[in-house]
Amino acid sequence: MPLMDPRSTDEQKSKKWQETLALVDRITDKLGMPVDRKIKSVVAGLMALGFKTTSSCQGHLDHGKKYPSVTIELDALPQTWGKGPPPDDITWREYCQKALSHTRPTVKRLFDLIAEFYGDRAVHHDVRIGLRGGLASLSMENSNAEMTQWLCDGGQEERLMEYQEEMLAFGEFLRKKFLQT
C-alpha cells in the first residue's frame, strides 16, 4: 500500500485510514476467518504505513499461538532468492549480504517505529514488542512470547491479556503515526 502524500489533508488521511480498516475487514485466512479483532489495528497500521503483512494472530489459549503476532514481508527480493541455493556465481555469504542490504531499509523503519513507541513507555521486558525472522519476512511479537507455553496456574491467560493489550496500544500508536504523517 503506497504511503500518503505528506501534503494530504487530515480529512484525506482519515479517509485513507478508514479505507485501510475496510480492506483489513475483507482479509481472510485459508479457512475464511477474518483478521482477529485484537490484532486488527496493528495490521491496519502497518499496511497504512506501507508494510506488507502476510499473516496475523491475536493469540489464543485453545489453538494456535498463545501470543499475538504479525508477519511482515520484507521488500521483494529477486524471484529466485529464497528458493534453493544461491546462484552459482555468488557464495552463500554474498547471497545473504545482498539480501540483508536489500531488506535493511524496511527492517530499520520497523525498528524505528518500535523504538519510538517505547520512547517513554515502561513495560515489563517480556511484554515489549520485538521482531524476529529471516531474509524474507519478520514476525512482530512480544519478547519471550514463545515461553508462555511453560506458564501454568492461569499464567498463560494473564500473559496473553498483557500481550494483547500491548499490541492494541501499538496499533493505536500506528494509527496516530499514520494520521500525523
TIVO-2410 file (N, C-alpha, C; in nm, 3 decimals):
# residues 181
REC num residu      c1      c2      c3 atome chaine
REC   1      M   0.086  -0.117   0.000     N      A
REC   1      M   0.000   0.000   0.000    CA      A
REC   1      M   0.090   0.123   0.000     C      A
REC   2      P   0.071   0.213  -0.095     N      A
REC   2      P   0.156   0.332  -0.103    CA      A
REC   2      P   0.134   0.425   0.015     C      A
REC   3      L   0.239   0.495   0.052     N      A
REC   3      L   0.230   0.591   0.161    CA      A
REC   3      L   0.151   0.714   0.116     C      A
REC   4      M   0.096   0.784   0.214     N      A
REC   4      M   0.022   0.907   0.186    CA      A
REC   4      M   0.120   1.017   0.147     C      A
REC   5      D   0.074   1.104   0.061     N      A
REC   5      D   0.149   1.225   0.027    CA      A
REC   5      D   0.155   1.311   0.153     C      A
REC   6      P   0.273   1.358   0.191     N      A
REC   6      P   0.285   1.441   0.313    CA      A
REC   6      P   0.196   1.565   0.311     C      A
REC   7      R   0.154   1.606   0.192     N      A
REC   7      R   0.068   1.725   0.181    CA      A
REC   7      R  -0.079   1.690   0.196     C      A
REC   8      S  -0.111   1.563   0.221     N      A
REC   8      S  -0.251   1.521   0.237    CA      A
REC   8      S  -0.316   1.594   0.354     C      A
REC   9      T  -0.443   1.622   0.337     N      A
REC   9      T  -0.518   1.688   0.445    CA      A
REC   9      T  -0.555   1.585   0.552     C      A
REC  10      D  -0.592   1.636   0.669     N      A
REC  10      D  -0.637   1.547   0.775    CA      A
REC  10      D  -0.757   1.465   0.729     C      A
REC  11      E  -0.845   1.526   0.653     N      A
REC  11      E  -0.962   1.455   0.602    CA      A
REC  11      E  -0.921   1.342   0.508     C      A
REC  12      Q  -0.824   1.367   0.420     N      A
REC  12      Q  -0.777   1.263   0.329    CA      A
REC  12      Q  -0.710   1.149   0.406     C      A
REC  13      K  -0.633   1.183   0.508     N      A
REC  13      K  -0.568   1.079   0.589    CA      A
REC  13      K  -0.671   0.995   0.663     C      A
REC  14      S  -0.771   1.062   0.720     N      A
REC  14      S  -0.875   0.991   0.792    CA      A
REC  14      S  -0.951   0.897   0.698     C      A
REC  15      K  -0.981   0.946   0.578     N      A
REC  15      K  -1.050   0.863   0.479    CA      A
REC  15      K  -0.964   0.742   0.442     C      A
REC  16      K  -0.835   0.763   0.422     N      A
REC  16      K  -0.744   0.654   0.387    CA      A
REC  16      K  -0.735   0.553   0.501     C      A
REC  17      W  -0.735   0.601   0.624     N      A
REC  17      W  -0.733   0.511   0.739    CA      A
REC  17      W  -0.858   0.423   0.739     C      A
REC  18      Q  -0.973   0.484   0.716     N      A
REC  18      Q  -1.099   0.408   0.713    CA      A
REC  18      Q  -1.098   0.306   0.598     C      A
REC  19      E  -1.041   0.344   0.484     N      A
REC  19      E  -1.030   0.252   0.370    CA      A
REC  19      E  -0.939   0.134   0.405     C      A
REC  20      T  -0.832   0.162   0.478     N      A
REC  20      T  -0.740   0.055   0.519    CA      A
REC  20      T  -0.810  -0.039   0.616     C      A
REC  21      L  -0.885   0.014   0.711     N      A
REC  21      L  -0.962  -0.072   0.804    CA      A
REC  21      L  -1.062  -0.157   0.727     C      A
REC  22      A  -1.128  -0.098   0.628     N      A
REC  22      A  -1.224  -0.174   0.547    CA      A
REC  22      A  -1.154  -0.286   0.469     C      A
REC  23      L  -1.035  -0.256   0.419     N      A
REC  23      L  -0.957  -0.357   0.348    CA      A
REC  23      L  -0.920  -0.472   0.442     C      A
REC  24      V  -0.875  -0.439   0.563     N      A
REC  24      V  -0.841  -0.541   0.661    CA      A
REC  24      V  -0.965  -0.625   0.697     C      A
REC  25      D  -1.082  -0.562   0.702     N      A
REC  25      D  -1.206  -0.634   0.730    CA      A
REC  25      D  -1.236  -0.739   0.623     C      A
REC  26      R  -1.186  -0.719   0.503     N      A
REC  26      R  -1.212  -0.814   0.393    CA      A
REC  26      R  -1.107  -0.926   0.385     C      A
REC  27      I  -0.999  -0.914   0.460     N      A
REC  27      I  -0.894  -1.016   0.457    CA      A
REC  27      I  -0.941  -1.139   0.534     C      A
REC  28      T  -0.919  -1.256   0.476     N      A
REC  28      T  -0.949  -1.381   0.544    CA      A
REC  28      T  -0.832  -1.478   0.527     C      A
REC  29      D  -0.827  -1.574   0.617     N      A
REC  29      D  -0.724  -1.677   0.605    CA      A
REC  29      D  -0.776  -1.791   0.518     C      A
REC  30      K  -0.701  -1.900   0.510     N      A
REC  30      K  -0.738  -2.013   0.425    CA      A
REC  30      K  -0.869  -2.079   0.468     C      A
REC  31      L  -0.907  -2.059   0.594     N      A
REC  31      L  -1.032  -2.115   0.645    CA      A
REC  31      L  -1.149  -2.017   0.633     C      A
REC  32      G  -1.122  -1.899   0.576     N      A
REC  32      G  -1.225  -1.798   0.562    CA      A
REC  32      G  -1.246  -1.713   0.687     C      A
REC  33      M  -1.155  -1.725   0.784     N      A
REC  33      M  -1.167  -1.648   0.908    CA      A
REC  33      M  -1.107  -1.509   0.890     C      A
REC  34      P  -1.173  -1.405   0.945     N      A
REC  34      P  -1.121  -1.268   0.932    CA      A
REC  34      P  -1.001  -1.244   1.023     C      A
REC  35      V  -0.937  -1.130   1.006     N      A
REC  35      V  -0.828  -1.088   1.093    CA      A
REC  35      V  -0.884  -1.075   1.234     C      A
REC  36      D  -0.813  -1.132   1.331     N      A
REC  36      D  -0.858  -1.126   1.471    CA      A
REC  36      D  -0.872  -0.982   1.517     C      A
REC  37      R  -0.976  -0.958   1.595     N      A
REC  37      R  -1.011  -0.824   1.642    CA      A
REC  37      R  -0.898  -0.756   1.720     C      A
REC  38      K  -0.826  -0.832   1.803     N      A
REC  38      K  -0.726  -0.771   1.890    CA      A
REC  38      K  -0.591  -0.752   1.823     C      A
REC  39      I  -0.582  -0.782   1.694     N      A
REC  39      I  -0.457  -0.756   1.620    CA      A
REC  39      I  -0.486  -0.670   1.497     C      A
REC  40      K  -0.613  -0.647   1.471     N      A
REC  40      K  -0.655  -0.573   1.352    CA      A
REC  40      K  -0.592  -0.435   1.341     C      A
REC  41      S  -0.581  -0.362   1.452     N      A
REC  41      S  -0.527  -0.225   1.446    CA      A
REC  41      S  -0.379  -0.226   1.409     C      A
REC  42      V  -0.306  -0.329   1.451     N      A
REC  42      V  -0.164  -0.339   1.415    CA      A
REC  42      V  -0.151  -0.370   1.266     C      A
REC  43      V  -0.232  -0.464   1.217     N      A
REC  43      V  -0.229  -0.498   1.075    CA      A
REC  43      V  -0.263  -0.375   0.991     C      A
REC  44      A  -0.369  -0.305   1.029     N      A
REC  44      A  -0.410  -0.185   0.954    CA      A
REC  44      A  -0.303  -0.077   0.961     C      A
REC  45      G  -0.246  -0.056   1.080     N      A
REC  45      G  -0.143   0.047   1.095    CA      A
REC  45      G  -0.020   0.018   1.011     C      A
REC  46      L   0.024  -0.107   1.012     N      A
REC  46      L   0.141  -0.144   0.932    CA      A
REC  46      L   0.111  -0.127   0.783     C      A
REC  47      M  -0.006  -0.173   0.741     N      A
REC  47      M  -0.043  -0.158   0.599    CA      A
REC  47      M  -0.051  -0.011   0.560     C      A
REC  48      A  -0.113   0.070   0.644     N      A
REC  48      A  -0.128   0.212   0.614    CA      A
REC  48      A   0.008   0.281   0.603     C      A
REC  49      L   0.105   0.230   0.678     N      A
REC  49      L   0.239   0.289   0.674    CA      A
REC  49      L   0.328   0.226   0.567     C      A
REC  50      G   0.269   0.141   0.483     N      A
REC  50      G   0.341   0.089   0.366    CA      A
REC  50      G   0.405  -0.047   0.382     C      A
REC  51      F   0.378  -0.118   0.492     N      A
REC  51      F   0.433  -0.251   0.510    CA      A
REC  51      F   0.334  -0.356   0.458     C      A
REC  52      K   0.387  -0.468   0.412     N      A
REC  52      K   0.302  -0.577   0.363    CA      A
REC  52      K   0.296  -0.686   0.470     C      A
REC  53      T   0.177  -0.707   0.525     N      A
REC  53      T   0.160  -0.813   0.622    CA      A
REC  53      T   0.109  -0.937   0.550     C      A
REC  54      T   0.152  -1.055   0.597     N      A
REC  54      T   0.111  -1.178   0.529    CA      A
REC  54      T   0.035  -1.273   0.620     C      A
REC  55      S   0.043  -1.254   0.750     N      A
REC  55      S  -0.038  -1.333   0.843    CA      A
REC  55      S  -0.041  -1.261   0.977     C      A
REC  56      S  -0.141  -1.295   1.056     N      A
REC  56      S  -0.152  -1.234   1.188    CA      A
REC  56      S  -0.237  -1.324   1.277     C      A
REC  57      C  -0.222  -1.305   1.407     N      A
REC  57      C  -0.300  -1.379   1.506    CA      A
REC  57      C  -0.300  -1.299   1.635     C      A
REC  58      Q  -0.413  -1.289   1.701     N      A
REC  58      Q  -0.420  -1.217   1.828    CA      A
REC  58      Q  -0.374  -1.303   1.945     C      A
REC  59      G  -0.351  -1.431   1.919     N      A
REC  59      G  -0.314  -1.526   2.024    CA      A
REC  59      G  -0.439  -1.590   2.081     C      A
REC  60      H  -0.429  -1.720   2.107     N      A
REC  60      H  -0.543  -1.797   2.159    CA      A
REC  60      H  -0.491  -1.901   2.256     C      A
REC  61      L  -0.566  -1.928   2.361     N      A
REC  61      L  -0.526  -2.031   2.456    CA      A
REC  61      L  -0.564  -2.171   2.409     C      A
REC  62      D  -0.670  -2.180   2.328     N      A
REC  62      D  -0.721  -2.312   2.289    CA      A
REC  62      D  -0.668  -2.364   2.156     C      A
REC  63      H  -0.603  -2.279   2.078     N      A
REC  63      H  -0.546  -2.325   1.950    CA      A
REC  63      H  -0.443  -2.223   1.900     C      A
REC  64      G  -0.358  -2.268   1.813     N      A
REC  64      G  -0.258  -2.178   1.754    CA      A
REC  64      G  -0.160  -2.124   1.858     C      A
REC  65      K  -0.107  -2.008   1.827     N      A
REC  65      K  -0.009  -1.945   1.917    CA      A
REC  65      K  -0.078  -1.887   2.040     C      A
REC  66      K  -0.007  -1.887   2.150     N      A
REC  66      K  -0.060  -1.833   2.275    CA      A
REC  66      K  -0.015  -1.687   2.294     C      A
REC  67      Y   0.016  -1.622   2.183     N      A
REC  67      Y   0.060  -1.483   2.186    CA      A
REC  67      Y   0.029  -1.419   2.051     C      A
REC  68      P   0.010  -1.286   2.049     N      A
REC  68      P  -0.018  -1.218   1.923    CA      A
REC  68      P   0.107  -1.207   1.836     C      A
REC  69      S   0.084  -1.208   1.705     N      A
REC  69      S   0.196  -1.189   1.612    CA      A
REC  69      S   0.144  -1.140   1.478     C      A
REC  70      V   0.231  -1.070   1.408     N      A
REC  70      V   0.203  -1.025   1.272    CA      A
REC  70      V   0.328  -1.055   1.190     C      A
REC  71      T   0.310  -1.121   1.077     N      A
REC  71      T   0.423  -1.148   0.989    CA      A
REC  71      T   0.428  -1.039   0.883     C      A
REC  72      I   0.547  -0.982   0.866     N      A
REC  72      I   0.568  -0.872   0.772    CA      A
REC  72      I   0.664  -0.919   0.665     C      A
REC  73      E   0.620  -0.911   0.541     N      A
REC  73      E   0.707  -0.948   0.429    CA      A
REC  73      E   0.805  -0.835   0.405     C      A
REC  74      L   0.930  -0.872   0.389     N      A
REC  74      L   1.031  -0.770   0.362    CA      A
REC  74      L   1.029  -0.734   0.213     C      A
REC  75      D   1.097  -0.627   0.177     N      A
REC  75      D   1.098  -0.582   0.038    CA      A
REC  75      D   1.126  -0.699  -0.054     C      A
REC  76      A   1.059  -0.699  -0.166     N      A
REC  76      A   1.071  -0.810  -0.261    CA      A
REC  76      A   1.216  -0.833  -0.301     C      A
REC  77      L   1.257  -0.956  -0.286     N      A
REC  77      L   1.389  -0.998  -0.331    CA      A
REC  77      L   1.376  -1.051  -0.474     C      A
REC  78      P   1.486  -1.060  -0.545     N      A
REC  78      P   1.478  -1.123  -0.677    CA      A
REC  78      P   1.405  -1.257  -0.665     C      A
REC  79      Q   1.322  -1.288  -0.763     N      A
REC  79      Q   1.231  -1.401  -0.755    CA      A
REC  79      Q   1.300  -1.534  -0.723     C      A
REC  80      T   1.422  -1.552  -0.765     N      A
REC  80      T   1.490  -1.680  -0.742    CA      A
REC  80      T   1.544  -1.691  -0.600     C      A
REC  81      W   1.558  -1.581  -0.528     N      A
REC  81      W   1.615  -1.585  -0.394    CA      A
REC  81      W   1.517  -1.653  -0.299     C      A
REC  82      G   1.571  -1.729  -0.209     N      A
REC  82      G   1.487  -1.797  -0.110    CA      A
REC  82      G   1.428  -1.925  -0.163     C      A
REC  83      K   1.456  -1.960  -0.287     N      A
REC  83      K   1.403  -2.083  -0.346    CA      A
REC  83      K   1.521  -2.171  -0.387     C      A
REC  84      G   1.587  -2.223  -0.287     N      A
REC  84      G   1.702  -2.307  -0.314    CA      A
REC  84      G   1.831  -2.233  -0.290     C      A
REC  85      P   1.941  -2.296  -0.330     N      A
REC  85      P   2.073  -2.235  -0.305    CA      A
REC  85      P   2.093  -2.109  -0.390     C      A
REC  86      P   2.191  -2.028  -0.353     N      A
REC  86      P   2.218  -1.907  -0.431    CA      A
REC  86      P   2.269  -1.943  -0.570     C      A
REC  87      P   2.260  -1.850  -0.662     N      A
REC  87      P   2.313  -1.875  -0.796    CA      A
REC  87      P   2.461  -1.915  -0.790     C      A
REC  88      D   2.506  -1.986  -0.890     N      A
REC  88      D   2.644  -2.037  -0.892    CA      A
REC  88      D   2.750  -1.927  -0.888     C      A
REC  89      D   2.714  -1.807  -0.933     N      A
REC  89      D   2.816  -1.702  -0.942    CA      A
REC  89      D   2.841  -1.626  -0.812     C      A
REC  90      I   2.769  -1.657  -0.703     N      A
REC  90      I   2.795  -1.593  -0.574    CA      A
REC  90      I   2.798  -1.698  -0.463     C      A
REC  91      T   2.867  -1.665  -0.356     N      A
REC  91      T   2.874  -1.755  -0.241    CA      A
REC  91      T   2.750  -1.735  -0.153     C      A
REC  92      W   2.729  -1.829  -0.062     N      A
REC  92      W   2.617  -1.817   0.030    CA      A
REC  92      W   2.629  -1.689   0.113     C      A
REC  93      R   2.749  -1.654   0.156     N      A
REC  93      R   2.772  -1.532   0.233    CA      A
REC  93      R   2.734  -1.409   0.150     C      A
REC  94      E   2.776  -1.404   0.024     N      A
REC  94      E   2.742  -1.291  -0.064    CA      A
REC  94      E   2.591  -1.283  -0.083     C      A
REC  95      Y   2.529  -1.398  -0.099     N      A
REC  95      Y   2.384  -1.408  -0.116    CA      A
REC  95      Y   2.312  -1.345   0.004     C      A
REC  96      C   2.354  -1.384   0.124     N      A
REC  96      C   2.293  -1.330   0.246    CA      A
REC  96      C   2.319  -1.181   0.261     C      A
REC  97      Q   2.440  -1.138   0.229     N      A
REC  97      Q   2.473  -0.995   0.238    CA      A
REC  97      Q   2.387  -0.913   0.142     C      A
REC  98      K   2.368  -0.964   0.020     N      A
REC  98      K   2.282  -0.891  -0.076    CA      A
REC  98      K   2.138  -0.884  -0.025     C      A
REC  99      A   2.089  -0.996   0.027     N      A
REC  99      A   1.952  -0.998   0.078    CA      A
REC  99      A   1.938  -0.900   0.194     C      A
REC 100      L   2.032  -0.901   0.285     N      A
REC 100      L   2.025  -0.810   0.400    CA      A
REC 100      L   2.033  -0.665   0.359     C      A
REC 101      S   2.120  -0.633   0.265     N      A
REC 101      S   2.131  -0.493   0.221    CA      A
REC 101      S   2.003  -0.450   0.149     C      A
REC 102      H   1.938  -0.545   0.084     N      A
REC 102      H   1.814  -0.515   0.012    CA      A
REC 102      H   1.698  -0.488   0.108     C      A
REC 103      T   1.694  -0.562   0.220     N      A
REC 103      T   1.582  -0.550   0.313    CA      A
REC 103      T   1.609  -0.453   0.429     C      A
REC 104      R   1.731  -0.409   0.444     N      A
REC 104      R   1.769  -0.324   0.558    CA      A
REC 104      R   1.680  -0.201   0.576     C      A
REC 105      P   1.644  -0.127   0.471     N      A
REC 105      P   1.560  -0.007   0.493    CA      A
REC 105      P   1.425  -0.041   0.557     C      A
REC 106      T   1.362  -0.149   0.517     N      A
REC 106      T   1.234  -0.188   0.575    CA      A
REC 106      T   1.251  -0.228   0.720     C      A
REC 107      V   1.354  -0.307   0.748     N      A
REC 107      V   1.380  -0.350   0.885    CA      A
REC 107      V   1.409  -0.229   0.974     C      A
REC 108      K   1.486  -0.135   0.924     N      A
REC 108      K   1.518  -0.015   1.001    CA      A
REC 108      K   1.390   0.065   1.032     C      A
REC 109      R   1.302   0.079   0.933     N      A
REC 109      R   1.176   0.151   0.957    CA      A
REC 109      R   1.095   0.084   1.068     C      A
REC 110      L   1.091  -0.050   1.066     N      A
REC 110      L   1.017  -0.122   1.170    CA      A
REC 110      L   1.081  -0.102   1.307     C      A
REC 111      F   1.213  -0.116   1.315     N      A
REC 111      F   1.283  -0.094   1.442    CA      A
REC 111      F   1.262   0.049   1.491     C      A
REC 112      D   1.265   0.146   1.400     N      A
REC 112      D   1.245   0.286   1.439    CA      A
REC 112      D   1.105   0.308   1.496     C      A
REC 113      L   1.004   0.246   1.436     N      A
REC 113      L   0.867   0.259   1.487    CA      A
REC 113      L   0.857   0.201   1.628     C      A
REC 114      I   0.915   0.083   1.647     N      A
REC 114      I   0.911   0.020   1.779    CA      A
REC 114      I   0.986   0.105   1.881     C      A
REC 115      A   1.102   0.156   1.843     N      A
REC 115      A   1.180   0.240   1.933    CA      A
REC 115      A   1.103   0.367   1.971     C      A
REC 116      E   1.037   0.427   1.875     N      A
REC 116      E   0.957   0.547   1.904    CA      A
REC 116      E   0.841   0.513   1.997     C      A
REC 117      F   0.775   0.400   1.974     N      A
REC 117      F   0.665   0.357   2.060    CA      A
REC 117      F   0.712   0.342   2.205     C      A
REC 118      Y   0.831   0.288   2.224     N      A
REC 118      Y   0.883   0.266   2.358    CA      A
REC 118      Y   0.965   0.383   2.411     C      A
REC 119      G   0.966   0.494   2.341     N      A
REC 119      G   1.043   0.610   2.383    CA      A
REC 119      G   1.020   0.649   2.527     C      A
REC 120      D   0.895   0.654   2.570     N      A
REC 120      D   0.865   0.690   2.710    CA      A
REC 120      D   0.765   0.592   2.770     C      A
REC 121      R   0.766   0.470   2.720     N      A
REC 121      R   0.673   0.368   2.766    CA      A
REC 121      R   0.749   0.262   2.846     C      A
REC 122      A   0.711   0.244   2.970     N      A
REC 122      A   0.777   0.145   3.055    CA      A
REC 122      A   0.687   0.023   3.072     C      A
REC 123      V   0.732  -0.090   3.020     N      A
REC 123      V   0.660  -0.216   3.037    CA      A
REC 123      V   0.762  -0.326   3.067     C      A
REC 124      H   0.714  -0.434   3.122     N      A
REC 124      H   0.800  -0.548   3.151    CA      A
REC 124      H   0.864  -0.597   3.022     C      A
REC 125      H   0.989  -0.638   3.029     N      A
REC 125      H   1.062  -0.676   2.906    CA      A
REC 125      H   0.995  -0.790   2.831     C      A
REC 126      D   0.924  -0.881   2.900     N      A
REC 126      D   0.856  -0.990   2.830    CA      A
REC 126      D   0.740  -0.940   2.745     C      A
REC 127      V   0.685  -0.825   2.780     N      A
REC 127      V   0.568  -0.772   2.711    CA      A
REC 127      V   0.607  -0.684   2.592     C      A
REC 128      R   0.727  -0.631   2.595     N      A
REC 128      R   0.773  -0.543   2.486    CA      A
REC 128      R   0.762  -0.613   2.351     C      A
REC 129      I   0.726  -0.538   2.251     N      A
REC 129      I   0.714  -0.590   2.115    CA      A
REC 129      I   0.851  -0.588   2.049     C      A
REC 130      G   0.882  -0.693   1.978     N      A
REC 130      G   1.009  -0.703   1.907    CA      A
REC 130      G   0.990  -0.771   1.773     C      A
REC 131      L   1.101  -0.791   1.705     N      A
REC 131      L   1.100  -0.854   1.573    CA      A
REC 131      L   1.193  -0.974   1.573     C      A
REC 132      R   1.155  -1.077   1.501     N      A
REC 132      R   1.245  -1.189   1.476    CA      A
REC 132      R   1.214  -1.244   1.338     C      A
REC 133      G   1.312  -1.304   1.276     N      A
REC 133      G   1.287  -1.360   1.145    CA      A
REC 133      G   1.411  -1.376   1.062     C      A
REC 134      G   1.390  -1.376   0.931     N      A
REC 134      G   1.498  -1.404   0.840    CA      A
REC 134      G   1.508  -1.306   0.725     C      A
REC 135      L   1.548  -1.358   0.610     N      A
REC 135      L   1.574  -1.273   0.495    CA      A
REC 135      L   1.447  -1.227   0.424     C      A
REC 136      A   1.341  -1.305   0.430     N      A
REC 136      A   1.221  -1.274   0.352    CA      A
REC 136      A   1.108  -1.213   0.435     C      A
REC 137      S   1.103  -1.244   0.565     N      A
REC 137      S   0.994  -1.191   0.647    CA      A
REC 137      S   1.038  -1.181   0.792     C      A
REC 138      L   0.963  -1.100   0.867     N      A
REC 138      L   0.985  -1.083   1.010    CA      A
REC 138      L   0.854  -1.108   1.082     C      A
REC 139      S   0.863  -1.159   1.202     N      A
REC 139      S   0.746  -1.174   1.287    CA      A
REC 139      S   0.754  -1.069   1.396     C      A
REC 140      M   0.648  -0.991   1.408     N      A
REC 140      M   0.637  -0.892   1.515    CA      A
REC 140      M   0.558  -0.958   1.627     C      A
REC 141      E   0.621  -0.969   1.742     N      A
REC 141      E   0.556  -1.035   1.855    CA      A
REC 141      E   0.617  -0.985   1.985     C      A
REC 142      N   0.554  -1.021   2.094     N      A
REC 142      N   0.605  -0.981   2.225    CA      A
REC 142      N   0.731  -1.063   2.256     C      A
REC 143      S   0.827  -0.999   2.321     N      A
REC 143      S   0.952  -1.066   2.357    CA      A
REC 143      S   0.923  -1.187   2.447     C      A
REC 144      N   0.995  -1.292   2.424     N      A
REC 144      N   0.981  -1.417   2.501    CA      A
REC 144      N   0.841  -1.476   2.496     C      A
REC 145      A   0.762  -1.439   2.396     N      A
REC 145      A   0.625  -1.486   2.388    CA      A
REC 145      A   0.615  -1.638   2.379     C      A
REC 146      E   0.708  -1.700   2.309     N      A
REC 146      E   0.702  -1.845   2.295    CA      A
REC 146      E   0.718  -1.917   2.429     C      A
REC 147      M   0.773  -1.848   2.527     N      A
REC 147      M   0.793  -1.910   2.658    CA      A
REC 147      M   0.662  -1.924   2.737     C      A
REC 148      T   0.553  -1.863   2.690     N      A
REC 148      T   0.426  -1.873   2.764    CA      A
REC 148      T   0.377  -2.016   2.775     C      A
REC 149      Q   0.421  -2.104   2.687     N      A
REC 149      Q   0.378  -2.243   2.695    CA      A
REC 149      Q   0.419  -2.308   2.827     C      A
REC 150      W   0.520  -2.253   2.893     N      A
REC 150      W   0.569  -2.312   3.018    CA      A
REC 150      W   0.500  -2.254   3.141     C      A
REC 151      L   0.414  -2.153   3.122     N      A
REC 151      L   0.342  -2.096   3.235    CA      A
REC 151      L   0.223  -2.184   3.271     C      A
REC 152      C   0.187  -2.186   3.398     N      A
REC 152      C   0.069  -2.263   3.440    CA      A
REC 152      C  -0.009  -2.182   3.543     C      A
REC 153      D  -0.115  -2.242   3.600     N      A
REC 153      D  -0.197  -2.178   3.702    CA      A
REC 153      D  -0.250  -2.042   3.658     C      A
REC 154      G  -0.303  -2.034   3.537     N      A
REC 154      G  -0.360  -1.910   3.488    CA      A
REC 154      G  -0.258  -1.813   3.431     C      A
REC 155      G  -0.131  -1.846   3.439     N      A
REC 155      G  -0.027  -1.757   3.390    CA      A
REC 155      G  -0.036  -1.733   3.241     C      A
REC 156      Q  -0.076  -1.835   3.165     N      A
REC 156      Q  -0.087  -1.818   3.020    CA      A
REC 156      Q  -0.195  -1.718   2.986     C      A
REC 157      E  -0.309  -1.728   3.051     N      A
REC 157      E  -0.420  -1.637   3.023    CA      A
REC 157      E  -0.384  -1.492   3.060     C      A
REC 158      E  -0.323  -1.477   3.176     N      A
REC 158      E  -0.283  -1.343   3.221    CA      A
REC 158      E  -0.180  -1.282   3.126     C      A
REC 159      R  -0.081  -1.361   3.085     N      A
REC 159      R   0.023  -1.311   2.997    CA      A
REC 159      R  -0.035  -1.279   2.859     C      A
REC 160      L  -0.124  -1.364   2.808     N      A
REC 160      L  -0.187  -1.337   2.679    CA      A
REC 160      L  -0.260  -1.203   2.683     C      A
REC 161      M  -0.332  -1.177   2.790     N      A
REC 161      M  -0.404  -1.049   2.800    CA      A
REC 161      M  -0.306  -0.932   2.801     C      A
REC 162      E  -0.192  -0.945   2.871     N      A
REC 162      E  -0.091  -0.840   2.872    CA      A
REC 162      E  -0.035  -0.819   2.731     C      A
REC 163      Y  -0.006  -0.930   2.662     N      A
REC 163      Y   0.047  -0.921   2.526    CA      A
REC 163      Y  -0.053  -0.853   2.433     C      A
REC 164      Q  -0.180  -0.892   2.444     N      A
REC 164      Q  -0.283  -0.834   2.358    CA      A
REC 164      Q  -0.300  -0.685   2.386     C      A
REC 165      E  -0.297  -0.647   2.513     N      A
REC 165      E  -0.309  -0.505   2.548    CA      A
REC 165      E  -0.193  -0.425   2.488     C      A
REC 166      E  -0.074  -0.482   2.491     N      A
REC 166      E   0.042  -0.413   2.435    CA      A
REC 166      E   0.028  -0.398   2.283     C      A
REC 167      M  -0.020  -0.501   2.217     N      A
REC 167      M  -0.042  -0.492   2.072    CA      A
REC 167      M  -0.150  -0.390   2.040     C      A
REC 168      L  -0.256  -0.387   2.119     N      A
REC 168      L  -0.361  -0.286   2.097    CA      A
REC 168      L  -0.304  -0.145   2.113     C      A
REC 169      A  -0.220  -0.125   2.213     N      A
REC 169      A  -0.157   0.006   2.233    CA      A
REC 169      A  -0.067   0.040   2.114     C      A
REC 170      F   0.007  -0.059   2.063     N      A
REC 170      F   0.093  -0.035   1.947    CA      A
REC 170      F   0.008  -0.003   1.824     C      A
REC 171      G  -0.104  -0.071   1.808     N      A
REC 171      G  -0.195  -0.041   1.697    CA      A
REC 171      G  -0.246   0.102   1.703     C      A
REC 172      E  -0.279   0.149   1.823     N      A
REC 172      E  -0.324   0.289   1.839    CA      A
REC 172      E  -0.209   0.385   1.808     C      A
REC 173      F  -0.088   0.351   1.850     N      A
REC 173      F   0.029   0.431   1.817    CA      A
REC 173      F   0.046   0.440   1.665     C      A
REC 174      L   0.032   0.327   1.595     N      A
REC 174      L   0.046   0.327   1.449    CA      A
REC 174      L  -0.061   0.412   1.382     C      A
REC 175      R  -0.184   0.406   1.435     N      A
REC 175      R  -0.293   0.486   1.379    CA      A
REC 175      R  -0.259   0.634   1.391     C      A
REC 176      K  -0.216   0.676   1.510     N      A
REC 176      K  -0.181   0.816   1.531    CA      A
REC 176      K  -0.062   0.856   1.445     C      A
REC 177      K   0.035   0.767   1.433     N      A
REC 177      K   0.153   0.794   1.349    CA      A
REC 177      K   0.110   0.817   1.204     C      A
REC 178      F   0.022   0.732   1.154     N      A
REC 178      F  -0.026   0.747   1.017    CA      A
REC 178      F  -0.099   0.879   0.999     C      A
REC 179      L  -0.187   0.913   1.091     N      A
REC 179      L  -0.265   1.035   1.078    CA      A
REC 179      L  -0.180   1.161   1.093     C      A
REC 180      Q  -0.065   1.148   1.159     N      A
REC 180      Q   0.025   1.263   1.177    CA      A
REC 180      Q   0.125   1.279   1.063     C      A
REC 181      T   0.143   1.176   0.980     N      A
REC 181      T   0.244   1.184   0.873    CA      A
REC 181      T   0.202   1.281   0.764     C      A
***
